[in-house]
């Protein structure tokens, strides 16, 4: 009964914006965001994501464009060359 009341309180507090996902996860004892997302989805509680959030994400993407790092990373010429057999075998768990 106490757990059910806690869940109901967390759901309403999250829906109203009184608490965020991190606090909801902490209160419910979930260790990952995926657990919280599954909990909310099962109860038809959806993430807060409005036009302002979309605009902020777009701004973040513009500011963190990979193009800003152009010339900072070098891909070796042999990047596409197949791996040596012993490395492939070790990777696939077929070590001798």
N, C-alpha and C positions, 0 to 999 in steps of 0.2 A: 504494500500500500504506500509506504514512504517513497519507494522508487518511482511509482506511478505519479505521485504528486510532484516529485522533483522533475520528472520528464515533462509533465504538463506545464510547470512553471517555466522551465527552460524554453520550451516551444513558444510560449506566449512572450517571454522576454526577448527572444530572438526575433520573432515576428514584429514586435513593436520597436525593435532597434535598441532596446535597453542594454543588451549584451551582444557581443560579436561571436563569431564562430570559435575563436580561441577559448573564450570564457565558457561557452556552451560545452565544448569538448572537455575542458577541465572539470566542470561540474558533473558531467555525465560519466567521467572516468574513461573516456576514449583516448587511446594513444595515438591515433592517426586521424587526419582529416577525412580519409575515406570512410572510416567507421561513422563519423558524424554525418557525412553526406548520406550514407545508407540509412541511418537512423531517421534523418529528416525526410528523405525520399519516401520511406515506408509510411510516413505520417503526412505526406503531401505538404511538407514545409519546404518552400523554395528559397534559394539564395537571394539576398538583396543584390540586385544588379540592375541599375537604371541607366538612363541616358548619361548622367554625370559620370558613372563608372565607365561606360563605353568610351566617352571622350577622354577620360584620364588614361585608360589603357592605350588608346590611339596615340596620345602624347608620349607615353612611356615608350611605345614601339618606335616612334619617330626619333626619340632621343637616344635610344639604345640600338640603333641600326647597326648591323654588321658592317655596313659600308664605312663606318667611322674607324674600323680596325683594319681597313685595307692597307696592305703592305707590312702589317705587324706579324703576320703569320706566313710561314713559308711551307709549301707542300713539296716534299722531296720528289725528284724526278722519277724515282722508282716506286712511288706510292702504289701504283696499280699492279706492280709485279706480284705474282703469286708468292705466298709464304713458303719458306723451306719446309720440306716434308716433316722434319722433327718437330717444328713448331706447330704445324697443322695437327699432327698426331697428338701432341700434348694438349692442344686446345680442345680437341674432340674426345679427350679422355682415353686415347689409345696409346699411352706411353708404354714403352717396352720395359 
